[in-house]
Amino acid sequence: MSELDNVHILTINPGSTSTKFGVFVGTDPVFIKSIRHSSEELEPFEKITDQFNFRKDIILKQLAETDIRLDQIRAVVGRGGLLKPIESGVYSVNEAMIRDLKNSPLGEHASNLGGLIAYDIAQSLPDARAFIANPVVVDELDEIARISGHPLLPRVSIFHALNQKAVARQHAKSIMRKYEDMNLIVVHLGGGITVGAHKHGRVIDVNQGLDGDGPFSPERTGSLPVGSLVRLCFSGKFSQKEVLKMIKGEGGLVAYLGTNSAYEVEQRVEKGDKEAELIYNAMAYQVAKEIGAMATVLHLQVDGILITGGVAHDKYFVNKVIERVHKIAPVHVYPGEDELKALAMNGFRVLSGEAVPKIYN
């Protein structure tokens, strides 16, 4: 039996109202837990980083109640936060990263706690190292993709890097090819939607799905008519905070249909709701249009289109996309997203020697 067969990896994914964590032997899960946090529990904390001890203690308490030997953990991999733009890969948590996770250049987000907690727990274990992998700020854009139309408003890369990269590697492995040798378009369908052009292991173009461009999604507007948006902002009817909330949180399906649940919209379509059908089809239309745009980025030399994320469970929606793009390249559907497993896969790549951890500075 190989030494790697029993290597334990702890993965940590803090969300705004939950803390998800798991222990993997290699890349196989042996313990998965998701703890939801009420607004009352989080209310005492002024800043997200103030939740550090609260979240860490929950993880350690839950692990103490299992029969998992913590001294067998060799890697603790946290969800990367809003750091400076970096290349994709696995990064060792160091002092520079800790500083930026505590004082993020892009603002506060619960994922910032991932690397901080991973480092603290790893320090308390006899033979463990702390890492993050493929945070949302992964930036591998070609220079030409950064040009927007005005120098004050460059395009930036913020997307579902962890899931997109994990699915792309998983797909390449399933057909016995290397991710770094392929051209792929990867579509993440979640609360936000991002479509990335993956060229030989690098995401050379992708829509900024956090609060920027691209298709509208269950709760985000995506690209909007620019002139109309400017006039809305200066109409005196809305504050900056209200407009930003309109774009991210209260846009997309929420704005049109009053729900961020794609499943609920699917049920409404099945019951004959014509308005729901039009809006849902429009979201699929915009996703397909973005795939077409990314195909041109890759000079129409596309080895595959991969569709993933929570909404990928909906066959009606996925088929509406596929019927428009199937002639570009073969389409493969990988429903759902498993960030904990993706983090474990990246940790295992380092422990097995397949990947060398990068240094954040």
PADODREN-29116 format. One record per atom (N, C-alpha, C): residue in three letters; x, y, z. Coordinates in steps of 0.1 Angstrom, whole numbers, plus 2048, in hexadecimal, padded with zeros to 3 digits. Layout:
<nodes>
alaXYZ ...
</nodes>
This chain:
<nodes>
met8087F4800 met800800800 met80980C800 ser8068167F7 ser80D8227F6 ser80B82B802 glu815833806 glu81483C811 glu80884680E leu806849802 leu7FB8537FE leu7ED84D800 asp7EC840801 asp7DF83A802 asp7D883E80F asn7DF842819 asn7D9845826 asn7DB85382A val7DF85C820 val7E186A824 val7D4871826 his7D3878831 his7C787F834 his7C888E831 ile7BD89482B ile7BD8A2827 ile7B08A882D leu7B28B3834 leu7A78BB83A leu7A48C6830 thr7978C882C thr7948D3824 thr7898DC82B ile78A8E9828 ile7828F382F ile77C8FD825 asn76F8FE825 asn76990881C asn75F910824 pro76391C829 pro759925830 pro75192D826 gly74492C829 gly73A935821 gly73593F82A ser72C948824 ser72795382B ser71F94F837 thr717944836 thr70F93F841 thr711931844 ser71C92B840 ser71F91D843 ser72E91B843 thr73291084A thr74090C84A thr7408FD845 lys7458FA83A lys7468EC835 lys7548E7836 phe7568DB83B phe7638D583C phe7638C683B gly76E8C0837 gly76E8B2835 gly77C8AC837 val77C89F839 val78989883A val78988E82F phe79488D827 phe79588481C phe7A187B81E val7A086F81A val7AB866819 val7AF86580A gly7BA86C807 gly7BC86E7F9 gly7B28787F4 thr7AA8747EA thr79F87C7E5 thr7918767E8 asp79186C7F1 asp7848667F5 asp78086C803 pro773871803 pro76E877810 pro76C86C81B val77086F827 val76D866832 val76586E83D phe76487B83C phe75C883845 phe75989083E ile74C89483D ile7488A0837 ile73E8A7841 lys73F8B4843 lys7368BA84C lys7338C8847 ser7278CC848 ser7238DA845 ser71B8E0850 ile7208EA856 ile71A8F1862 ile7148FE85D arg70790085F arg70190D85C arg702916868 his704923865 his70592D86F his6F993786E ser6F2939879 ser6E7942879 ser6EC951879 ser6E395A875 ser6E7968876 ser6EA96C884 glu6E396688E glu6E596989C glu6F39658A0 glu6F895A89B glu70595589F glu71095E899 leu70E96388D leu71896B887 leu71797A88A glu70C97E890 glu70998C893 glu71499389B pro71A98C8A5 pro7249928AE pro7319968A7 phe73399089B phe740993895 phe73F99E88B glu7479A988E glu7469B5886 glu74C9B2878 lys7579AB877 lys75E9A886A lys75E998868 ile75E99485C ile75F986859 ile76B97F860 thr77698685F thr782980865 thr78197E874 asp77898687B asp775984889 asp76F97688C gln76A970882 gln763963884 gln76E957884 phe77A95B883 phe785951882 phe78494688D asn78594A899 asn7859408A4 asn7789388A5 phe76D93F8A2 phe75F9398A3 phe75F92E899 arg76393088C arg762926882 arg76D91B884 lys77991F888 lys78391488A lys77F90B896 asp77A9108A0 asp7769088AC asp76B8FE8A8 ile7629028A0 ile7578F989B ile75D8ED894 ile7678F088B ile76D8E6883 ile7748DC88C leu77C8E1896 leu7848D889F leu77B8D08A8 lys7708D78AC lys7678CF8B5 lys7608C48AD gln75C8C68A1 gln7568BB899 gln7608B0896 leu76C8B4893 leu7768AA890 leu77A8A189D ala7798A88A8 ala77C8A18B5 ala7728968B8 glu7668988B3 glu75B88E8B5 glu75B8828AC thr7658828A2 thr767877899 thr77286E89E asp774863897 asp78085B89A asp78B85D890 ile78B86988A ile79686C880 ile7A2871888 arg7AD86B885 arg7BA86F88B arg7C087B884 leu7C088788C leu7C4893886 leu7D3893882 asp7DB88A889 asp7E9889887 asp7EC883879 gln7E287D873 gln7E4878865 gln7E188285A ile7DD88E85E ile7DA898854 ile7E789E84F arg7E989E842 arg7F58A383C arg7F38B0835 ala7E78B3832 ala7E48C082B ala7D78C6830 val7D68D3832 val7CA8DA836 val7C88E482A val7BD8E2823 val7BB8EA817 val7AF8F3819 gly7B1900819 gly7A690981B gly7A190F80E arg79591380D arg79091B801 arg797928801 gly79C92B7F5 gly7A49387F4 gly79A9447F4 gly79F94F7F9 gly79795B7FB gly79A9657F0 leu7959727F3 leu79797D7EA leu7A59837EB leu7AE97C7E5 leu7BC9807E5 leu7BF9897D9 lys7CC98C7D7 lys7D09937CB lys7CF9897BF pro7CD98E7B3 pro7CC9847A8 pro7D997B7A7 ile7D696E7A6 ile7E19647A5 ile7DE95A79B glu7E9953797 glu7E794778D glu7E093C794 ser7DB93378D ser7D4927793 ser7DE91E799 gly7DA9167A2 gly7E290C7A8 gly7E090B7B7 val7E99047BE val7E99027CC val7F390B7D2 tyr7EF9127DC tyr7F891C7E3 tyr7FA9187F2 ser8079187F6 ser80A917804 ser80592480B val7FF922817 val7FB92E81F val807933826 asn80A940823 asn816946829 asn81295382F glu81C95A835 glu81996783C glu812971833 ala817972826 ala81297C81D ala80397981A met80096C818 met7F2969816 met7E996B822 ile7EE96882E ile7E696A83A ile7E397983C arg7ED982839 arg7EB990839 arg7E0995830 asp7E0990824 asp7D699481A asp7C998E81C leu7C8982822 leu7BB97C826 leu7B5984831 lys7BD98983A lys7B7991845 lys7B399F841 asn7BA9A4837 asn7B89B1831 asn7B79B1822 ser7AC9AA81E ser7AB9A780F ser7AB9B3807 pro7B29B37FC pro7B29BF7F2 pro7A59C07EB leu79D9B57EB leu7909B67E4 leu7849B67ED gly7869B67FB gly77B9B7804 gly77A9AA80C glu76F9AA815 glu76D99F81D glu765994817 his76898781A his76097C815 his76397081E ala759968821 ala75B95D82B ala766954826 ser768952819 ser773949814 ser78194E818 asn78295A81C asn78F95F821 asn79395782E leu78A952835 leu78D94B841 leu79393D83E gly791938832 gly79592A82F gly7A4928831 gly7AC93182B gly7BA93082C gly7BF93383A leu7B993C841 leu7BD94084F leu7BA934858 ile7AF92E857 ile7AC922860 ile7B591685C ala7B791484F ala7BF90984B ala7CD90B851 tyr7D3917850 tyr7E0919855 tyr7E1916864 asp7D791B86C asp7D791A87A asp7D690B87E ile7CD904878 ile7CC8F687B ile7D88EE877 ala7DE8F186C ala7EA8E9867 ala7F58EC871 gln7F68F8876 gln8018FB880 gln8008F388C ser7F48EE890 ser7F28E789C ser7F48D889A leu7F68D388E leu7F78C588A leu8068C2888 pro80A8B588B pro8188B288B pro81F8B287D asp8178AF872 asp81D8AD865 asp8148B285A ala80E8BE85C ala8048C2852 ala8088D084C arg8058D283F arg8078DF839 arg7FA8E5835 ala7FA8F3834 ala7EE8FA831 ala7EE8FF823 phe7E38FE81B phe7E390380D phe7D590980A ile7D5911800 ile7C89147F9 ile7C99107EB ala7BE90F7E4 ala7BF90B7D6 ala7B49137CD asn7B99187C2 asn7B091E7B8 asn7A59277BE pro7A99327C4 pro79F93B7C9 pro7989427BE val78D94A7C1 val7869507B6 val78E95B7AF val79995F7B5 val7A196A7AE val7AB9657A5 val7AB9587A2 val7B4952798 val7B395B78B asp7BF95F786 asp7BF96877B asp7CA963771 glu7C595E766 glu7CE95975B glu7CA95F74E leu7C396B74E leu7BE971742 leu7C9975739 asp7C697372C asp7CF979721 asp7CD988723 glu7D898F71F glu7D799E720 glu7CC9A3718 ile7C999E70C ile7BF9A3704 ile7B19A270A ala7B0998713 ala7A399671A ala7A09A0724 arg7AA9A7729 arg7A99B1733 arg7A39BE72E ile7A49C0721 ile79F9CD71B ile7909CD71B ser78A9D8720 ser77C9D8722 ser7759E2718 gly77C9ED715 gly7779F870D gly779A05714 his77FA05720 his783A11727 his78EA0D731 pro799A15731 pro7A5A1173A pro7A1A12749 leu797A1A74C leu794A1A75B leu78CA0E75F leu788A06756 leu77F9FA759 leu7849EE753 pro7909E9757 pro7959DD751 pro78D9D1755 arg78D9C774D arg7869BA750 arg78F9B275A val7899AC764 val7909A576E val78B99776F ser79398E775 ser790980776 ser78C97C784 ile77F97A786 ile779975792 ile76F96A78E phe77195E791 phe76895378C phe76A947795 his76293C792 his76293079A his76E927796 ala77A92D799 ala786926795 ala78791879B leu7849167A8 leu7869097AE leu77E8FE7A7 asn7719017A5 asn7698F679E asn76C8F5790 gln76E900789 gln7718FF77A gln77E8F7778 lys7888FA780 lys7958F377E lys7948E4782 ala78C8E178D ala78B8D3791 ala7838CB787 val7788D1781 val7718C9777 val7798C776B ala7808D2767 ala7888D075B ala7938C575C arg7998C5768 arg7A38BA76A arg79C8AC76B gln7918AC771 gln78989F772 gln78689A764 his7818A375C his77D89F74E his78989A746 ala7948A2747 ala7A089E73F ala7A4890744 lys7A488D751 lys7A9880756 lys7A0875751 ser792878750 ser78986E74C ser78B86973E ile791872736 ile79386E728 ile7A286C725 met7A986A730 met7B8867730 met7C0872728 arg7BC87E72B arg7C4889725 arg7C9893730 lys7D289B72D lys7D78A5737 lys7CF8B2735 tyr7CA8B8740 tyr7C38C5740 tyr7CC8CF738 glu7D98CF73B glu7E28D9735 glu7E38D7726 asp7DE8CC720 asp7DF8CA711 asp7D28CD70A met7C78D2712 met7BA8D370C met7B58E270B asn7AC8E4702 asn7A48F0702 asn7968ED706 leu7918F3711 leu7848F0717 leu77C8FD71A ile76F8FC719 ile76790771E ile75F90172A val761907735 val75B902742 val75090C746 val744907749 val73990F74D val73590C75B his736915764 his731913772 his72491A773 leu719911776 leu70C917778 leu708916787 gly70992178D gly70592279B gly6FD92E79E gly6FE9347AB gly6F89407AE gly6FE94B7A5 gly70A94A7A1 gly711952797 gly71594878C ile71694D780 ile71A945774 ile72794A76E thr73194176C thr73D945765 thr74093B75A val74594074F val749938744 val75793B740 gly760931741 gly76E93373F gly77492C733 ala77D93372C ala78492D721 ala792928726 his79391A727 his79F91472D his7A8910721 lys7B3916720 lys7BC913715 lys7C990D71B his7CB900719 his7D78F971E his7DA8FC72C gly7D08FB735 gly7D28FC743 gly7D090A749 arg7CD914740 arg7CC922745 arg7BE927741 val7B892F74A val7AB935746 val7AE943741 ile7AE943733 ile7B394F72D ile7A895A72B asp79C95672D asp79196072D asp78595A735 val77E96273C val77395E744 val76B96A748 asn75E969749 asn75697474D asn75797675C gln757982761 gln75898676F gln74A983775 gly74897877B gly73B97477F gly73697978D leu73F97F794 leu73C9847A2 leu73298F7A1 asp73599A79A asp72C9A5799 asp72E9AC78C gly7339A4782 gly7379AB775 gly72F9A6769 asp7369A0760 asp72F99E753 asp72B98F751 gly72798C745 gly72397E742 gly71497C743 pro71096F743 pro70196C744 pro6FB970751 phe6EE973751 phe6E897575E phe6E6967764 ser6E4967771 ser6E495A779 ser6D895A783 pro6D795078B pro6CC951795 pro6CB95D79D glu6D79647A0 glu6D69707A9 glu6DE97B7A4 arg6E497B798 arg6ED986793 arg6E898A785 thr6EA996782 thr6E599C775 thr6EE99876A gly6FB99676C gly705995761 gly7069A275A ser7099A174D ser70B9AE745 ser6FE9B5744 leu6FE9C2744 leu6F29CA743 leu6F49D5738 pro6EA9DB733 pro6EB9E672A pro6F29F2731 val6FE9F572D val7069FE735 val700A0C736 gly6FBA1272C gly6F5A1F72D gly6E9A1F736 ser6E1A15735 ser6D5A1473E ser6D9A1374D leu6E4A0B74F leu6E9A0975D leu6EEA17762 val6F5A1E75A val6FBA2B75F val6EFA35762 arg6E5A3575A arg6DAA3E75C arg6D2A3A769 leu6D1A2D76B leu6CBA28777 leu6D3A2C784 cys6E0A2B783 cys6E8A2F78E cys6E7A3D792 phe6E5A46788 phe6E4A5478B phe6D6A5A78B ser6CCA5078C ser6BEA5578C ser6BAA5A799 gly6C2A587A3 gly6BEA5D7B1 gly6B5A537B8 lys6B1A497B1 lys6A7A3F7B7 lys6AEA357C0 phe6BBA327BD phe6C2A277C4 phe6CFA2C7C9 ser6D3A267D5 ser6E1A287DA ser6EAA1E7D3 gln6F7A217D5 gln701A187D0 gln6FFA0A7D5 lys6FDA097E2 lys6FA9FC7E8 lys6EF9F57E2 glu6E49FC7DF glu6D89F67DA glu6DA9F17CB val6E29F97C4 val6E59F47B6 val6EE9E87B6 leu6F89E87BF leu7019DC7C0 leu6F99D07C4 lys6F09D17CD lys6E79C67D1 lys6DE9C27C6 met6DA9CB7BE met6D29C87B2 met6D99BF7A8 ile6E69C27A7 ile6EF9BB79D ile6F39AD7A3 lys6F69AD7B0 lys6FA9A07B6 lys6F299D7C2 gly6E99947C1 gly6E09907CC gly6D29917C9 glu6CE99C7C1 glu6C099E7BE glu6BE9A07AF gly6C899A7A7 gly6C799B798 gly6C398D793 gly6C398B786 gly6C197F780 gly6B3979782 leu6B296C786 leu6A6966788 leu69E96D794 val6A697179E val69F9787A9 val6989847A4 ala69E98C79C ala697999797 ala68B99678E tyr68C98C786 tyr68198977C tyr676980783 leu67A97678B leu67196C78F leu67096B79E gly6779737A6 gly6769737B4 gly67C9677BC thr6859607B5 thr68B9547BC thr6999527B6 asn6A294D7BE asn6B094A7BA asn6B193B7B8 ser6A69347B9 ser6A69257B7 ser6A39217A9 ala6AD91C7A2 ala6AB917795 ala6A190B795 tyr6A290379F tyr6998F87A0 tyr68A8FD7A0 glu6889077A8 glu67A90D7A9 glu67591279B val67F919794 val67B91E787 val67891277E glu68090877E glu67E8FC776 glu6708F6778 gln66C8F6785 gln65E8F1789 gln6548FA783 arg656907783 arg64C91077D arg64B90E76E val65690C768 val65690A759 val64E8FD756 glu6508F275E glu6498E675C glu63A8E775D lys6368F1766 lys6288F3768 lys6228FD75E gly62A901754 gly62490974A gly62591874C asp62E91D755 asp63092B758 asp63893174C lys632938743 lys63993E737 lys64394873B glu641950745 glu64B95A748 glu65795474D ala65594A756 ala66194275B ala66893B750 glu661936747 glu66792F73B glu670939733 leu66B945730 leu67294F729 leu67F953730 ile67E95673D ile68A95B744 ile69494F745 tyr68F943748 tyr69993874A tyr6A093573C asn698936732 asn69E934724 asn6A893F721 ala6A594B726 ala6AE956723 ala6BB95472A met6BB94F737 met6C794C73E met6CF942736 ala6C9937732 ala6D092D72A ala6D593371D tyr6CE93B717 tyr6D294270A tyr6DF94A70D gln6DF952718 gln6EB95A71B gln6F795171E val6F5946725 val70093D728 val70693771B ala6FD933712 ala70192E705 ala7099386FD lys7049456FD lys70B9506F6 lys7199526FC glu71A951709 glu72895270F glu73194770B ile72B93B70A ile73392F705 ile7389326F7 gly72F9376EF gly73393A6E1 gly73E9456E1 ala73E94F6EA ala7489596EA ala7569536EE met75594A6F8 met7629436FC met76793A6F2 ala75E9346E9 ala76392C6DE ala76C9346D5 thr7689416D2 thr7709496C9 thr77D94D6D0 val77D94E6DD val78A9506E4 val7949456E1 leu78F9396E0 leu79792D6DE leu79892A6CF his7959336C6 his7959326B8 his78D9266B3 leu7829236BA leu7799186B7 leu78090A6B8 gln78B90A6BE gln7928FD6C0 gln7908F86CF val7848F26D0 val77F8EF6DE val77E8E06DF asp7858DA6E9 asp7848CC6EB asp7788C76F3 gly7728D06FA gly7668CC702 gly7608D8709 ile7528D870B ile74B8E1713 ile7468DA71F leu74A8DF72B leu7478D8738 leu73D8E173F ile7328DB743 ile7288E374B ile7278DD759 thr7288E6763 thr7298E2771 thr7218EC779 gly7218E9786 gly71A8F2790 gly70C8ED793 gly7058F379D gly6F98EE7A2 gly6EE8EE797 val6ED8F878F val6E28F9785 val6E48EE77A ala6F08E8779 ala6F38DE76F ala6EB8D1772 his6E58D077E his6DC8C5781 his6CF8C6779 asp6CB8D2774 asp6BF8D476D asp6C08D075F lys6BB8C575A lys6BD8C074D lys6B68CA743 tyr6AA8CF747 tyr6A38D973E tyr6AD8E473A phe6B28EB744 phe6BB8F6742 phe6C78F273A val6CE8E773E val6DA8E3737 val6D78E0729 asn6CC8D9726 asn6C98D6718 asn6C78E3710 lys6C18ED716 lys6BF8FA70F lys6CC90070B val6D68FE713 val6E4903710 val6EA8FA705 ile6E98ED707 ile6F08E46FE ile6EB8E56EF glu6DE8E76EE glu6D88E86E0 glu6DE8F36D8 arg6E38FD6DF arg6E99086D8 arg6F89076D6 val6FF8FE6DE val70E8FE6DD val7148F16D9 his70C8E76D7 his7118D96D6 his71A8D86C9 lys7188E16BF lys7208E06B3 lys72E8E56B5 ile7308ED6C0 ile73D8F26C2 ile7478E76C7 ala7428DF6D0 ala74B8D46D6 ala7428CB6DE pro7478BF6E1 pro73F8B66E9 pro73C8BC6F7 val7308BA6FC val72C8C0709 val72C8B5713 his7328B871F his7328AE72A his72C8B5736 val7238AF73E val71D8B5749 val7228AE756 tyr7268B775F tyr72B8B276C tyr7238BA777 pro7178B577A pro70E8BD783 pro7148BF791 gly7108CA797 gly7148CD7A5 gly7228D37A6 glu7268D67B2 glu7338DB7B5 glu7378D57C2 asp7438D07C3 asp7488CA7CF asp7568D17D3 glu7558DC7D9 glu7618E47DD glu76A8DC7E6 leu7648D57F0 leu76D8CE7F9 leu7758C37F2 lys76F8BC7E9 lys7768B27E2 lys7818B97D8 ala77D8C47D2 ala7868CB7CA ala7928D07D2 leu7908D47DE leu79B8D87E6 leu7A48CC7EA ala79D8C17ED ala7A58B57F0 ala7AD8B07E4 met7A78B17D8 met7AF8AD7CC met7BB8B57CA asn7BA8C27CD asn7C68CB7CC asn7D08C87D6 gly7CC8C57E3 gly7D58C27ED gly7DC8B57EA phe7D58AB7E4 phe7DB89E7E1 phe7E58A07D6 arg7E28A97CC arg7EC8AB7C1 arg7F98B07C7 val7F98B87D1 val8068BC7D8 val80C8B07DF leu8058A97E7 leu80A89F7EF leu8108937E7 ser80A8917DB ser80E8867D2 ser81A88B7C9 gly81D8987C9 gly82889D7C1 gly8248A17B3 glu8178A07B0 glu8128A47A3 glu8128B37A1 ala8118BA7AC ala8118C97AC ala81B8CE7B6 val8218D97B3 val82A8E07BD val8238ED7C2 pro8218EE7CF pro81A8FA7D4 pro8219077D0 lys8199117CD lys81E91E7C9 lys81F9277D5 ile8279327D3 ile82A93B7DE ile8229487DB tyr81A94C7E5 tyr8129597E4 tyr81B9647E9 asn81B96F7E1 asn82397B7E6 asn81C9887E1 
</nodes>
